[in-house]
Amino acid sequence: MDKKQMEEEMKQVSNTIEILDRELKAKGNKFFREVLGINIFDSQNYPFVAQWKTDLLEFIQQCLPPKHRLLRFYRKYRQSKL
């Protein structure tokens, strides 16, 4: 694949990701069930995507403070803005 073909492929991938991002923002995971008729996170049909989701969620949970601390922070923040 030459440089021009690679750039065209990346443009197509980028356009597809933009559409997916917009639909996920609007509909969340329901997008896949309603529009495509599939559950993209189904581990039986899509084991690698399902594992990626699991790994990503575990990583995020490791990076965040405990839930009770987050709630306390956001409650105080919200009160300060009222």
Backbone as JSON, one array per atom type, in Angstrom:
{
  "sequence": "MDKKQMEEEMKQVSNTIEILDRELKAKGNKFFREVLGINIFDSQNYPFVAQWKTDLLEFIQQCLPPKHRLLRFYRKYRQSKL",
  "N": [[0.85, -1.17, 0.0], [0.68, 2.13, -0.94], [1.64, 5.51, 0.05], [-0.41, 7.35, -0.59], [-2.68, 5.67, -0.83], [-2.76, 4.74, 1.79], [-3.33, 7.11, 3.19], [-5.9, 7.63, 2.16], [-7.29, 5.41, 3.13], [-7.07, 5.88, 5.89], [-8.55, 8.22, 6.05], [-11.12, 7.28, 5.44], [-11.51, 5.54, 7.6], [-11.41, 7.38, 9.68], [-13.69, 8.94, 9.06], [-15.68, 7.02, 9.47], [-15.36, 6.49, 12.2], [-16.06, 8.99, 13.21], [-18.82, 9.06, 12.59], [-19.7, 6.88, 14.14], [-18.98, 7.84, 16.69], [-20.67, 10.08, 16.91], [-23.2, 8.84, 16.83], [-23.05, 7.18, 19.08], [-22.88, 9.11, 21.03], [-25.41, 10.23, 20.82], [-27.15, 8.02, 21.16], [-25.96, 6.06, 22.7], [-25.07, 2.73, 23.72], [-27.35, 1.62, 22.71], [-27.47, 2.24, 20.07], [-26.2, 0.26, 18.51], [-27.85, -1.96, 18.9], [-30.37, -1.01, 18.04], [-30.0, 0.17, 15.47], [-28.15, -1.4, 14.04], [-28.88, -3.92, 14.78], [-27.42, -5.62, 16.36], [-25.48, -6.66, 19.22], [-22.71, -5.19, 19.98], [-20.92, -5.68, 21.98], [-21.16, -8.3, 22.63], [-19.87, -11.15, 23.92], [-19.79, -13.69, 22.85], [-20.12, -13.51, 20.05], [-18.36, -11.46, 19.41], [-15.64, -11.68, 20.67], [-13.14, -10.37, 21.05], [-13.69, -7.62, 20.99], [-15.42, -7.47, 23.15], [-13.66, -8.24, 25.21], [-11.86, -6.13, 25.04], [-13.51, -4.03, 25.87], [-14.01, -4.82, 28.52], [-11.39, -4.75, 29.56], [-10.81, -2.03, 29.2], [-12.73, -0.81, 30.88], [-11.9, -1.83, 33.36], [-9.37, -0.64, 33.53], [-10.09, 2.09, 33.63], [-11.51, 2.1, 36.04], [-9.44, 1.57, 37.81], [-8.02, 3.91, 37.66], [-9.67, 5.88, 38.64], [-10.79, 7.58, 41.62], [-12.27, 6.06, 44.6], [-15.81, 5.39, 44.46], [-17.42, 6.65, 46.47], [-15.85, 8.85, 47.19], [-15.77, 10.28, 44.78], [-18.5, 10.93, 44.52], [-18.87, 12.54, 46.77], [-17.15, 14.68, 46.14], [-18.36, 15.69, 43.73], [-20.87, 16.37, 44.67], [-20.27, 18.44, 46.46], [-19.12, 20.21, 44.65], [-21.31, 20.74, 42.97], [-23.05, 21.96, 44.81], [-21.61, 24.28, 45.31], [-22.01, 25.66, 42.97], [-24.65, 26.3, 42.89]],
  "CA": [[0.0, 0.0, 0.0], [1.5, 3.34, -0.99], [1.27, 6.57, 0.99], [-1.71, 7.91, -0.98], [-3.7, 4.69, -0.45], [-2.83, 4.74, 3.26], [-4.04, 8.33, 3.59], [-7.31, 7.45, 1.83], [-7.83, 4.44, 4.1], [-7.18, 6.56, 7.18], [-9.66, 9.16, 5.94], [-12.35, 6.48, 5.53], [-11.62, 5.07, 8.98], [-11.75, 8.55, 10.47], [-15.1, 9.27, 8.81], [-16.51, 5.99, 10.12], [-15.28, 6.71, 13.64], [-16.86, 10.18, 13.5], [-20.22, 8.65, 12.58], [-19.89, 6.05, 15.32], [-18.91, 8.71, 17.86], [-21.89, 10.88, 16.93], [-24.32, 7.97, 17.17], [-22.89, 6.77, 20.48], [-23.23, 10.28, 21.85], [-26.86, 10.41, 20.78], [-27.94, 6.86, 21.55], [-25.23, 5.12, 23.53], [-24.97, 1.35, 23.22], [-28.58, 1.27, 22.01], [-27.22, 2.44, 18.64], [-25.87, -1.01, 17.87], [-29.02, -2.84, 18.93], [-31.48, -0.46, 17.27], [-29.66, 0.46, 14.08], [-27.46, -2.51, 13.4], [-29.48, -5.19, 15.17], [-26.43, -6.47, 17.03], [-24.86, -6.18, 20.44], [-21.29, -5.23, 19.62], [-20.14, -6.14, 23.11], [-21.51, -9.7, 22.86], [-18.61, -11.89, 23.98], [-19.85, -14.9, 22.03], [-19.93, -13.15, 18.65], [-17.26, -10.51, 19.27], [-14.86, -11.87, 21.9], [-12.05, -9.4, 21.22], [-14.29, -6.33, 21.33], [-15.92, -7.62, 24.52], [-12.51, -8.22, 26.11], [-11.36, -4.76, 25.03], [-14.41, -3.25, 26.72], [-13.74, -5.22, 29.9], [-10.07, -4.22, 29.93], [-10.91, -0.57, 29.29], [-13.47, -0.47, 32.1], [-11.03, -2.11, 34.5], [-8.34, 0.4, 33.56], [-10.73, 3.32, 34.09], [-11.81, 1.94, 37.46], [-8.18, 1.65, 38.54], [-7.55, 5.3, 37.63], [-10.59, 6.76, 39.36], [-10.9, 7.39, 43.07], [-13.47, 5.28, 44.96], [-17.09, 6.03, 44.12], [-17.9, 7.55, 47.53], [-15.08, 10.09, 47.11], [-16.26, 11.02, 43.62], [-19.82, 11.48, 44.83], [-18.69, 13.64, 47.72], [-16.57, 15.79, 45.39], [-19.32, 16.28, 42.8], [-21.95, 17.0, 45.45], [-19.74, 19.72, 46.93], [-18.97, 21.06, 43.47], [-22.65, 21.14, 42.56], [-23.55, 22.92, 45.8], [-20.9, 25.54, 45.15], [-22.5, 26.31, 41.76], [-26.06, 26.68, 43.03]],
  "C": [[0.9, 1.24, 0.0], [0.93, 4.4, -0.05], [-0.11, 7.15, 0.68], [-2.86, 6.97, -0.59], [-3.89, 4.67, 1.06], [-3.59, 5.96, 3.77], [-5.54, 8.21, 3.31], [-7.98, 6.48, 2.8], [-8.03, 5.09, 5.46], [-8.32, 7.56, 7.18], [-10.99, 8.43, 6.07], [-12.57, 5.99, 6.96], [-12.03, 6.23, 9.88], [-13.2, 8.96, 10.3], [-16.03, 8.29, 9.5], [-16.51, 6.19, 11.63], [-16.08, 7.95, 14.04], [-18.35, 9.86, 13.54], [-20.54, 7.83, 13.82], [-19.9, 6.91, 16.58], [-20.18, 9.53, 18.01], [-23.1, 10.04, 17.36], [-24.24, 7.49, 18.62], [-23.25, 7.91, 21.42], [-24.74, 10.43, 21.94], [-27.62, 9.24, 21.4], [-27.24, 5.89, 22.47], [-25.18, 3.75, 22.9], [-26.23, 0.91, 22.49], [-28.42, 1.42, 20.5], [-27.02, 1.1, 17.94], [-27.08, -1.93, 17.82], [-30.12, -2.34, 18.02], [-31.15, -0.32, 15.78], [-29.07, -0.75, 13.38], [-28.07, -3.87, 13.73], [-28.5, -6.15, 15.82], [-26.03, -5.85, 18.36], [-23.36, -6.31, 20.23], [-20.42, -5.74, 20.76], [-20.48, -7.58, 23.5], [-20.24, -10.54, 22.81], [-18.63, -13.17, 23.15], [-19.54, -14.59, 20.57], [-18.7, -12.27, 18.42], [-16.35, -10.59, 20.49], [-13.77, -10.82, 22.1], [-12.57, -8.02, 21.57], [-14.8, -6.38, 22.78], [-14.76, -7.58, 25.52], [-11.9, -6.83, 26.18], [-12.2, -3.89, 25.95], [-14.14, -3.55, 28.19], [-12.42, -4.63, 30.38], [-10.11, -2.71, 30.1], [-11.63, -0.15, 30.57], [-12.64, -0.72, 33.35], [-9.95, -1.05, 34.64], [-8.92, 1.71, 34.11], [-11.0, 3.24, 35.59], [-10.55, 2.04, 38.31], [-7.68, 3.09, 38.65], [-8.42, 6.25, 38.44], [-10.52, 6.54, 40.86], [-12.15, 6.55, 43.38], [-14.75, 6.09, 44.73], [-17.55, 7.01, 45.19], [-17.14, 8.87, 47.53], [-15.51, 10.93, 45.91], [-17.6, 11.67, 43.89], [-19.7, 12.68, 45.76], [-18.14, 14.88, 47.0], [-17.61, 16.47, 44.51], [-20.51, 16.91, 43.52], [-21.49, 18.37, 45.96], [-19.6, 20.7, 45.77], [-20.33, 21.61, 43.04], [-23.22, 22.19, 43.52], [-22.88, 24.29, 45.65], [-21.39, 26.33, 43.93], [-23.95, 26.75, 41.86], [-26.24, 28.05, 43.65]]
}
